[in-house]
Amino acid sequence: YASREFRKIIKSNSLITQSMSRKANCWDNAVAESFFKTLKIELIYGNQYKSIEQAKTSIFEYIEIWYNKKRLHSSLGYKTPYEVEQEFYQFKYVA
């Protein structure tokens, strides 16, 4: 992800922002690692899926209905990601 060609592609697309820190710094991945740990503990480990489609549907519902819209996050002041996003856009367009 640090190759010259890859960075050139990223720079040419204004909708993409590359997020990288120093070499061998694990903190960039901490948020994703935390999310996947939570997903596995709260959903995956307690289920046995009969098909890929069933797993996809279950994971989609977990993320879009539970995790983003109902599950309170201590790091967000005990709000849902959806609430925080709505507040952000409300503030952004009012200000």
Secondary structure by P-SEA (a helix, b strand, c coil): cccaaaaaaaaacccbbbbbccccccccaaaaaaaaaaaaaacccccccccaaaaaaaaaaaacccccccbbbcccccccaaaaaaaaaaaaaac
